[in-house]
Amino acid sequence: MDFNLTSEFSPTGDQPSAIKQLVEGLSRGDEYQTLLGVTGSGKTFTVANVVEQVKRPTLVLSHNKTLAAQLYGEFKQFFPDNAVEYFVSYYDYFQPEAYLPVSNTYIEKDLSINDEIEKLRLSTTSSLLSGRRDIIVISSVSCIYGIGNPDDFHESVINIKKGEKISRNKFLLLLVQGLYSRTDTEFDRGKFRVRGDTVDVNIAYSDFAFRFIFFGDEIEEIYSFYPDTGEKIADFEEVSVFPATMFVTSKAKIESAIEQIKTDLDLRVDHLKEIELYEEAKRLQERTTFDIEMMKELGYCSGIENYSRYFDGRSAGDRPFCLLDYFPKDFLTIVDESEPR
């Protein structure tokens, strides 16, 4: 789908010339271009016209959440028929874990995650890996922070068609591997429930749920509905269920990562003991062993992002994957408010 700019206004003044020059520069392959203009001169509208013409997935980078939210609202109005996404930090509060060996005091990590922003972040990654090209992502600097491997995320997508032959138990296993959790009580985002031959999946990245109705080992019906009311929205011939979290990987990679973590743990613990840091060695041994057990049992643990290098197969010092890795190679980056001081 092409970008479809919707506005009651047309470019005026210097805007047509600016749009033409920017589009020509992108066509030539210019790496950097700067659009000058005072506040209120219509730079966002000018850029929206450029996006419509160049037809590339676009990242709009803002320096704070407030401005990002404003830009998100503006681009949603300009492109109501396209995928306009919002990607900022989902922490309302974050206290990192700490250990004070002098007093043998452990301060546990404490955080508060904004569920709505988490949903929007998952919507962003899902849209980028859906194959669509008409995507605009409004983001803060959070786009360069570490998230999961896009290849693992993509491999965990469940593609289901009406009439497809698949056992209900196999389908449930795929949901669990995508880190959806089963529930019989609260049907929150990222959870699924089973009622006879019916499986309901509350999508982690949207405000609706999917209902899959089985007839034996065949998908008989697929439709979306509102989880709060049960009201049916639309029927589907085929749907894709994206993972419930960005940090998802295969069982084989988990097992391989655990072995590497154990090896490095032994080396580090031995080193700490050699330099007589016994409390630190004990704490590291206990905490990492606990995390390993959680990974074995549940497939994840609190703070699993700390072990991302092992899951990604990266060498020490290599950067983690970030949102930029989810974009196709020809994406367009727009940095807002890049004014000299």
Buried (B, 14 or more C-beta within 10 A) or exposed (E): EEBEBEEEEEBEEBBEEBBBBBBEBBEEEEEEBEBEEEEEBBBBBBBBBBBBBBBBBBBBBBEEBEBBBBBBEBBBEBBEEBBBBBBBBBBEEEEEEEBEBEEEEEEEEEEEEBEEBBBBBBBBBBBBBBEEBBBBBBBBBBBEEBBBBBEBBBEBBBEBEBEEEBEBEEBBEBBBBBBBEEBEEEBEBBBBBBEEEBBBBBBBBBEBBBBBBBEEEEBEBBBBBEBEEEEEEEEBEEBEBBBBBBBBBBEEBBEBBBEBBEEBBEEBBEEBBEEEBEBBBBBBBEBBEEBBEBBEEEBBBEBBBBBBBBBBEBEEEEEBBBBEBBBEEEBBBBEBEEEEE
